[in-house]
Amino acid sequence: MSFAFENWPGFSQKAFAYLKKQAAKKILAFPKNQIFASDIDDMAITAMKINISNHNFNNIIELCQKDFFSINPEKICPGEKGVVMLNPPYGKRLGEETDTRSFYREIGKKLSADFKSWRTGIILPSKEYKSYLELRLEIKPVFHGGLDIFAGIGII
């Protein structure tokens, strides 16, 4: 791999080699399966598998097709607290048949029961969804693909 700055008049191959060697010493190796990722949708799992392989993350990301409500954090990282990030379905992905309030209330109950003291981030389609979760989260705006959505963040 080469970079355009390597053609600059002041570029020093020797200095660049030294900097790369120093930087390589600071690279941290991740323990195996540092990250657990899941989705209930098989197309999302397929896309994640491709992305994980393309970026050589196979050894640090454990991937499975699983519903959030069936995840037991004690089996993922026994006795430890972690970070749980959720992007639950909303809008068209959730479907018109689903009672949105109840769905998000169940997410809040699951987080409170099984992920106590974990750092949490959850994507919300509007600020009002925070109240459905019944969790103390800070709301931050997120601009995503032309959508104005929100992230609820905090510690459960």
C-alpha positions as CSV (number, residue, x, y, z in Angstrom):
1,M,0.0,0.0,0.0
2,S,1.3,3.4,-0.9
3,F,0.2,6.9,0.0
4,A,0.3,10.2,-2.0
5,F,2.4,11.9,0.6
6,E,5.2,9.5,-0.2
7,N,5.8,11.5,-3.4
8,W,6.1,14.8,-1.6
9,P,9.6,16.5,-1.8
10,G,10.2,16.4,1.9
11,F,9.2,12.7,2.3
12,S,11.8,10.5,4.0
13,Q,11.4,6.7,3.4
14,K,13.7,6.1,6.4
15,A,11.7,8.3,8.8
16,F,8.4,6.8,7.5
17,A,9.7,3.2,8.1
18,Y,10.8,4.2,11.6
19,L,7.3,5.7,12.4
20,K,5.6,2.6,11.1
21,K,7.8,0.4,13.3
22,Q,7.1,2.5,16.4
23,A,3.3,2.4,15.6
24,A,3.4,-1.4,15.1
25,K,4.7,-1.8,18.7
26,K,1.6,0.0,20.0
27,I,-0.9,-2.3,18.2
28,L,-3.0,-4.1,20.8
29,A,-4.1,-7.7,20.1
30,F,-7.7,-8.4,21.0
31,P,-8.5,-11.5,23.0
32,K,-10.5,-14.0,21.0
33,N,-14.2,-13.3,20.8
34,Q,-14.0,-9.9,22.4
35,I,-17.2,-8.9,20.7
36,F,-20.5,-10.8,20.6
37,A,-22.9,-9.7,17.8
38,S,-26.4,-11.1,17.0
39,D,-29.4,-10.4,15.0
40,I,-32.6,-12.3,14.5
41,D,-32.6,-11.6,10.7
42,D,-30.7,-14.1,8.5
43,M,-29.9,-11.4,5.9
44,A,-28.4,-9.2,8.5
45,I,-26.3,-12.2,9.8
46,T,-25.1,-12.8,6.2
47,A,-24.1,-9.2,5.8
48,M,-22.3,-9.2,9.1
49,K,-20.4,-12.3,8.2
50,I,-19.2,-10.7,5.0
51,N,-18.2,-7.5,6.7
52,I,-16.4,-9.4,9.5
53,S,-14.5,-11.5,7.0
54,N,-13.6,-8.5,4.7
55,H,-12.0,-6.7,7.7
56,N,-10.3,-9.8,9.2
57,F,-12.3,-9.6,12.5
58,N,-13.2,-13.3,12.5
59,N,-11.2,-14.0,15.7
60,I,-12.6,-11.1,17.7
61,I,-16.3,-11.2,16.8
62,E,-18.5,-14.0,17.8
63,L,-21.6,-14.0,15.6
64,C,-24.9,-15.8,16.0
65,Q,-28.5,-15.6,14.9
66,K,-30.4,-15.0,18.0
67,D,-33.3,-13.0,19.3
68,F,-32.2,-10.3,21.8
69,F,-34.7,-11.5,24.4
70,S,-33.1,-14.9,24.5
71,I,-29.6,-13.7,25.1
72,N,-28.1,-14.5,28.5
73,P,-25.1,-12.1,29.2
74,E,-23.7,-14.5,31.8
75,K,-23.1,-17.0,29.1
76,I,-21.3,-14.4,26.9
77,C,-19.0,-12.9,29.6
78,P,-19.6,-14.6,33.0
79,G,-19.2,-12.3,36.0
80,E,-18.2,-9.3,33.9
81,K,-20.0,-6.2,32.8
82,G,-19.8,-4.9,29.2
83,V,-21.4,-2.7,26.7
84,V,-24.7,-3.6,25.0
85,M,-25.7,-1.7,21.9
86,L,-29.1,-2.2,20.3
87,N,-30.6,-1.1,17.0
88,P,-34.1,-2.5,17.4
89,P,-36.5,-2.5,14.5
90,Y,-38.8,0.6,14.1
91,G,-41.0,1.9,11.4
92,K,-41.4,-0.5,8.5
93,R,-39.0,-3.0,10.0
94,L,-41.2,-3.3,13.1
95,G,-44.4,-3.7,11.1
96,E,-47.8,-2.2,11.8
97,E,-49.0,-5.2,13.8
98,T,-46.6,-4.7,16.6
99,D,-47.5,-2.6,19.7
100,T,-44.5,-0.3,19.7
101,R,-44.9,0.8,23.3
102,S,-45.1,-2.7,24.6
103,F,-42.1,-3.8,22.4
104,Y,-39.8,-1.1,23.7
105,R,-41.1,-1.6,27.3
106,E,-40.1,-5.3,27.0
107,I,-36.6,-4.2,25.8
108,G,-36.3,-1.9,28.8
109,K,-37.3,-4.8,31.2
110,K,-34.8,-7.2,29.6
111,L,-32.0,-4.6,29.9
112,S,-32.9,-3.9,33.5
113,A,-33.1,-7.5,34.5
114,D,-30.2,-9.0,32.6
115,F,-27.8,-6.2,31.8
116,K,-27.7,-4.4,35.2
117,S,-24.7,-2.0,35.5
118,W,-23.8,-2.4,31.8
119,R,-23.1,0.6,29.6
120,T,-26.0,0.8,27.1
121,G,-26.7,2.4,23.8
122,I,-30.0,2.1,21.9
123,I,-31.1,3.6,18.7
124,L,-34.6,5.2,19.0
125,P,-36.8,6.5,16.2
126,S,-38.0,9.4,18.4
127,K,-37.4,10.9,21.8
128,E,-40.7,9.6,23.1
129,Y,-39.4,6.0,22.9
130,K,-37.1,6.7,25.8
131,S,-40.2,6.8,28.1
132,Y,-41.3,3.4,26.8
133,L,-38.0,1.8,27.9
134,E,-38.4,3.1,31.5
135,L,-34.6,3.5,31.8
136,R,-32.5,6.6,32.7
137,L,-30.7,7.3,29.5
138,E,-29.3,10.4,28.0
139,I,-30.8,11.2,24.6
140,K,-28.5,12.3,21.8
141,P,-29.6,13.2,18.2
142,V,-28.1,11.0,15.4
143,F,-28.4,11.9,11.8
144,H,-28.6,8.7,9.8
145,G,-29.3,8.4,6.1
146,G,-31.5,11.5,6.1
147,L,-33.4,10.2,9.2
148,D,-33.4,12.2,12.4
149,I,-33.2,9.5,15.0
150,F,-31.8,9.4,18.6
151,A,-29.4,7.4,20.7
152,G,-30.3,6.6,24.3
153,I,-27.0,6.1,26.2
154,G,-26.1,5.5,29.8
155,I,-25.5,2.8,32.4
156,I,-28.4,0.6,33.4
